[in-house]
Amino acid sequence: MRIFFNRAIYLSLGFLFLYSFPLLSQNNNINIKFIDSYFENASPVTWAIQGDTIVKISLIPDYERETLNRQTDHWNFKIEAPKGTTIKFILSKQEADIYNGRLAKNWWNFEHGISCYVSYDQKSWTPIHISKLSGHELLVEMTMEENFVYVANIPPYTLSDLENLKQRIESNHRIKIITIGETVEKRPLEIIRLGNPKAQHSILIRARAHPWEPGGNWVIEGLINKFLEENSKKWLEAFCIYIMPMANKDGVVRGMTRFNVRGKDLNRNWDVMADTLLCPEKYALEKFIEELIKTGKKPCFAIDIHNDDYGKIHAAHCSKGDKVYLDKLHLFESLMREHTSFSEGVKYSWETKNSLIPASTFQNGLSLRYGIDAIVYELNANWIASLGKVPEAKDWMEIGANLNQVFYEFANQLK
């Protein structure tokens, strides 16, 4: 009797399962046929139909090793739906972000909203309207111009884009590409040297420590393009720039948000040398910096380029009497305001009598361990205040192009 009862239940559930999916596929209110997240830099997602008119796309966070920290800011996926139809979908954080051990309550709650872009060719990206819902959810409604569309939080810059840039510039005599190590997954890490290695002043730049933050890559491409296009002898002789263009390659390829594939944050733990197995990306840069210092080529300034929701330059922890560093920082800020769209200002971290000196982040670690004056430069992912617009790749490339003049005047005025 028990066996018969169980079989009856299984048969009933089987018929329900078989007949439920044709009903869903025949629902004319749901136009989305498929969501593809299986390509380079695509974000890991789950998705499900909500009611009979909308699809909910849940973003999966990545996690930091040995902490509670987790973050979900990256999305990049492809939607397949008939051309001309209107689609609606919800973007949802599967779990709330935890940043530096604290629940990030303000995530996705900013004055100018959150940016979202669409592309039909993965080259031209157009910002679209996105609505904030309650909790950690965003709503997008759009009309399909083709039978598929790519949707991303920021115009993506992939590892393939970087490889194309390297191939285009590697034969130029003003460029040298130096392999300095490899990622956890054995992807080569490089430094792109730009300019005169014998120049009195050199600058170190790192980008893409966090995979969701492609703004730095657009800045770097704009910087290199303009440097080579201008063919300016004064720029060539005035400075040397060492660029680590994509620190977290594994995370970029996998569409992650913040950490490397071993759960390490490349903008943390700069007070000590990195573990070669857990964080080879940071270790490779540290060894390169040490080699520069050993050969008498210590950079006079270092910049770590990120994206966030506020902008600003983040200064290293210092005293108000540190005239050398502050004069250098004020000079750089003034030149950025003069030649680029930067306008957000500087966030200082002042020493006090009882304050502990934080060496965890890039700018503090370089200052305390290597005596290199450094900053973190955040590009607002959602809004360029001076232009009054949502940022596009061309805006960040323009910043990069104009950095050449910034660095030229910066180097000259440091003499």
C-alpha positions in Angstrom: 0.0 0.0 0.0 2.8 2.4 0.9 4.7 1.6 -2.3 1.6 2.2 -4.4 1.0 5.6 -2.6 4.5 6.8 -3.3 4.4 5.8 -6.9 1.1 7.7 -7.3 2.7 10.8 -5.8 5.7 10.5 -8.1 3.5 10.0 -11.2 1.4 13.1 -10.3 4.5 15.2 -9.8 5.9 14.0 -13.0 2.8 15.0 -15.0 2.9 18.4 -13.2 6.5 18.9 -14.1 6.0 17.9 -17.8 3.0 20.1 -18.3 4.2 23.2 -16.4 7.1 24.0 -18.7 5.1 24.1 -22.0 2.7 26.5 -20.2 5.7 28.8 -19.3 7.1 28.7 -22.8 3.7 29.6 -24.3 3.4 32.6 -22.0 3.4 35.6 -24.4 4.0 38.1 -21.6 7.6 36.7 -21.0 9.6 37.7 -24.1 13.0 36.7 -22.8 14.1 33.4 -24.4 17.5 33.0 -22.7 20.1 34.7 -20.6 23.7 33.9 -21.6 26.4 34.3 -19.0 29.0 31.9 -20.6 31.4 34.3 -22.3 34.6 36.2 -21.3 33.9 38.6 -18.4 30.3 37.5 -18.2 29.0 37.6 -14.6 27.7 34.5 -12.8 23.9 34.8 -12.4 20.8 32.8 -11.8 17.4 33.8 -13.2 13.8 33.0 -12.8 10.4 34.2 -13.9 8.6 36.4 -11.5 4.8 36.5 -12.0 3.9 36.6 -15.7 5.7 39.7 -16.9 9.2 40.0 -15.5 12.4 38.0 -15.1 14.5 38.3 -12.0 18.3 38.0 -12.5 20.2 37.3 -9.3 23.9 38.3 -9.2 26.2 36.0 -7.4 28.8 37.6 -5.1 32.4 36.7 -4.6 33.9 36.2 -1.2 37.1 37.2 0.6 39.2 34.6 2.2 39.0 34.2 6.0 36.6 37.1 6.4 32.8 37.8 6.1 33.4 40.3 3.2 31.5 39.7 0.0 30.6 42.0 -2.9 28.3 42.0 -6.0 28.8 45.0 -8.2 29.5 43.4 -11.5 27.0 42.4 -14.2 27.6 41.5 -17.8 25.3 39.1 -19.6 23.5 38.6 -22.9 19.7 38.6 -23.2 18.0 36.8 -26.1 14.5 38.1 -27.0 12.6 38.9 -30.2 13.6 42.2 -31.9 11.0 44.9 -31.2 9.6 43.5 -28.1 9.6 45.1 -24.7 11.4 43.3 -21.9 11.5 43.9 -18.2 13.9 42.4 -15.7 15.0 42.9 -12.1 18.7 42.9 -11.1 19.0 41.6 -7.6 21.9 41.1 -5.2 21.6 37.5 -4.0 23.1 38.6 -0.7 23.8 42.0 0.8 27.4 43.2 0.5 29.7 43.1 3.4 32.6 45.6 3.2 35.4 45.7 5.7 33.4 43.5 8.0 30.3 45.8 7.9 27.0 45.4 6.2 27.0 47.8 3.2 23.6 49.4 3.7 24.1 52.2 1.2 25.0 50.1 -1.8 22.9 51.0 -4.8 21.5 54.1 -3.1 23.1 57.1 -4.6 22.1 60.6 -5.7 22.5 60.0 -9.4 21.4 56.3 -9.4 23.4 53.4 -10.7 24.7 53.2 -14.2 23.7 50.5 -16.7 24.7 50.1 -20.3 23.5 48.0 -23.3 25.4 47.0 -26.5 24.4 45.1 -29.6 28.0 44.5 -30.7 30.1 44.5 -27.4 31.9 47.6 -28.7 29.5 50.5 -28.5 27.8 50.9 -25.1 24.9 53.1 -24.5 23.7 54.1 -20.9 20.0 53.4 -20.2 17.6 54.3 -17.4 17.5 52.0 -14.4 15.1 52.3 -11.5 15.9 51.6 -7.8 13.5 49.2 -6.1 13.4 48.4 -2.4 16.2 46.4 -0.9 19.1 45.4 -3.2 17.1 45.4 -6.5 17.1 47.4 -9.7 14.5 47.4 -12.5 15.2 47.7 -16.2 12.6 48.0 -19.0 13.7 48.3 -22.6 12.8 47.6 -26.2 14.9 45.1 -28.1 16.6 46.6 -31.2 18.0 43.2 -32.2 17.3 39.6 -31.2 20.0 39.9 -28.5 21.5 42.5 -26.3 24.4 42.7 -23.9 23.8 44.4 -20.5 26.6 45.6 -18.2 27.0 47.8 -15.2 30.0 49.6 -16.8 31.3 49.4 -20.4 33.4 46.2 -20.1 37.2 46.1 -20.8 38.2 42.5 -21.2 41.5 40.6 -21.2 41.0 40.2 -25.0 40.9 44.0 -25.2 44.1 44.3 -23.3 45.8 41.6 -25.6 44.6 43.6 -28.6 46.2 46.8 -27.2 49.5 45.0 -26.5 49.6 43.5 -30.0 49.0 47.0 -31.5 51.8 48.7 -29.5 54.4 46.1 -28.7 56.6 46.9 -31.7 56.7 50.7 -30.9 60.2 51.8 -29.8 58.7 54.0 -27.1 57.0 51.1 -25.5 58.4 48.1 -23.6 56.2 45.3 -22.3 57.9 43.5 -19.3 56.5 40.2 -17.9 56.8 40.3 -14.1 54.9 37.2 -13.0 51.6 35.3 -13.4 48.2 35.0 -11.9 46.8 32.2 -9.8 45.5 30.6 -13.0 48.9 31.2 -14.8 47.9 34.2 -16.9 51.0 36.4 -17.5 51.2 39.7 -15.6 53.0 42.6 -17.4 54.3 46.1 -16.9 53.9 48.4 -19.9 56.8 50.9 -19.8 55.9 54.2 -21.5 58.5 56.9 -22.1 62.1 57.4 -21.2 63.5 54.9 -18.6 66.3 57.4 -17.9 64.0 60.3 -17.1 64.5 61.9 -13.7 60.9 61.2 -12.6 58.9 58.0 -13.1 55.3 57.2 -12.1 53.8 53.8 -11.3 50.2 53.1 -12.3 48.1 50.0 -11.4 44.6 49.3 -12.7 42.0 46.6 -12.3 42.8 45.3 -8.9 39.1 44.7 -8.6 37.5 43.0 -11.6 34.3 45.1 -11.7 36.3 48.3 -12.2 37.2 48.7 -15.9 37.5 52.5 -15.8 41.3 52.3 -15.1 41.8 50.2 -18.3 39.9 52.8 -20.4 42.1 55.5 -18.8 45.3 53.6 -19.6 44.3 52.9 -23.2 43.6 56.6 -23.7 46.9 57.5 -22.1 48.9 55.2 -24.4 47.0 56.1 -27.5 47.6 59.8 -27.0 51.2 59.3 -26.1 51.9 57.4 -29.3 49.6 59.6 -31.5 51.1 62.9 -30.4 54.7 61.7 -30.9 55.8 64.4 -28.6 59.5 64.5 -27.8 58.9 66.6 -24.7 56.6 63.9 -23.3 59.0 61.1 -24.3 61.9 62.7 -22.5 60.1 64.2 -19.5 58.8 61.1 -17.7 58.7 57.4 -17.6 55.5 55.6 -16.7 55.3 52.0 -15.4 51.8 50.6 -15.9 50.4 47.4 -14.5 47.3 47.4 -16.7 45.2 44.5 -15.4 46.2 43.2 -12.0 43.3 40.8 -11.5 43.1 39.0 -14.8 41.5 35.8 -13.5 38.7 37.7 -11.9 38.1 39.8 -15.1 37.8 36.7 -17.3 35.5 35.1 -14.8 33.3 38.2 -14.3 34.0 38.5 -10.6 33.5 41.6 -8.5 36.3 42.2 -6.0 38.6 39.4 -5.1 41.1 37.1 -6.9 40.2 33.5 -7.4 41.8 32.6 -4.1 39.7 35.1 -2.2 42.3 37.8 -1.8 41.7 41.5 -2.2 44.6 43.0 -4.2 44.1 46.4 -2.5 44.5 45.0 1.0 47.4 43.7 3.2 49.9 46.1 1.7 51.7 46.2 5.1 53.4 42.8 4.3 54.7 41.0 1.3 52.0 38.9 -0.4 51.7 35.1 -0.2 53.1 33.8 -3.5 50.3 31.1 -3.8 47.3 33.0 -2.5 48.1 36.4 -4.0 50.8 36.1 -6.8 49.3 39.2 -8.5 50.3 41.5 -5.6 53.6 39.7 -5.0 54.7 40.2 -8.6 54.1 44.0 -8.4 55.9 44.2 -5.0 59.0 42.4 -6.4 58.9 44.7 -9.5 58.8 47.8 -7.2 61.7 46.4 -5.2 63.8 45.9 -8.3 63.1 49.5 -9.4 64.3 50.7 -6.1 67.4 48.4 -6.2 68.4 49.8 -9.6 67.9 53.5 -8.5 64.6 54.0 -10.4 62.2 54.4 -7.5 59.0 56.1 -8.7 58.3 59.6 -7.4 54.6 58.9 -7.4 52.2 56.0 -7.7 48.5 55.8 -8.7 46.1 52.9 -8.2 43.0 53.5 -10.4 39.6 52.2 -9.3 35.9 52.7 -9.8 33.5 53.5 -7.0 30.3 55.5 -6.4 31.8 58.7 -5.2 35.0 59.6 -7.1 37.8 61.4 -5.3 41.5 61.0 -4.9 42.3 59.1 -1.7 45.5 60.3 0.0 47.9 58.2 2.0 47.8 58.5 5.8 50.0 61.4 6.6 50.6 64.3 9.0 49.6 67.8 8.2 53.2 68.7 8.4 54.3 66.4 5.6 55.1 69.2 3.2 56.8 67.1 0.5 53.9 64.7 0.1 51.1 67.3 0.4 52.8 69.7 -2.0 53.1 66.9 -4.5 49.5 65.9 -4.0 48.2 69.5 -4.3 50.2 69.9 -7.5 48.7 66.7 -9.0 45.2 67.7 -8.0 45.5 71.1 -9.5 46.8 69.7 -12.8 44.0 67.1 -12.9 41.4 69.9 -12.4 43.1 71.9 -15.1 43.5 69.3 -17.8 40.9 66.6 -17.1 37.3 66.3 -16.1 38.3 65.5 -12.5 36.5 67.7 -10.0 35.5 65.5 -6.9 38.4 66.5 -4.7 40.8 64.7 -2.3 39.9 62.6 0.7 42.7 62.9 3.4 43.6 60.5 6.1 45.4 62.5 8.8 47.6 61.2 11.5 46.7 62.0 15.1 48.5 61.5 18.3 46.8 58.2 19.1 46.0 57.0 15.6 47.3 53.8 14.2 49.0 54.1 10.8 47.0 52.0 8.3 49.2 50.3 5.8 46.6 47.9 4.4 45.7 49.7 1.2 48.0 50.4 -1.8 48.8 54.1 -1.1 49.6 53.5 2.6 51.7 50.4 1.9 53.8 52.0 -0.7 54.3 55.1 1.4 55.3 53.2 4.6 57.2 50.2 3.1 58.9 51.8 0.1 58.9 55.5 0.7 56.8 56.1 -2.5 54.3 58.9 -2.4 51.0 57.3 -3.6 47.3 57.7 -4.0 44.2 55.8 -4.9 42.3 57.5 -7.7 38.6 56.6 -7.8 36.6 57.1 -11.0 32.9 57.5 -10.1 31.1 54.7 -12.0 27.8 56.5 -12.1 28.3 60.2 -12.7 31.0 62.6 -13.9 30.1 65.8 -11.9 32.0 68.3 -14.1 30.3 67.0 -17.2 26.9 66.4 -15.7 26.6 63.0 -17.3 26.8 59.3 -16.9 30.4 58.2 -17.7 31.2 56.4 -20.9 34.3 54.7 -22.0 35.3 57.7 -24.2 35.1 60.0 -21.2 37.6 57.9 -19.3 39.8 57.5 -22.4 39.8 61.3 -22.6 41.0 61.5 -19.0 43.9 59.1 -19.9 44.8 61.2 -23.0 45.1 64.3 -21.0 47.1 62.6 -18.3 50.1 62.9 -20.6 50.1 66.7 -20.2 49.4 66.3 -16.4 52.5 64.1 -16.1 54.6 66.3 -18.2 53.9 69.4 -16.1 54.0 67.4 -12.9 57.5 66.1 -13.7 58.7 69.5 -14.7 57.5 71.3 -11.6 59.0 68.6 -9.4 62.5 69.6 -10.6 
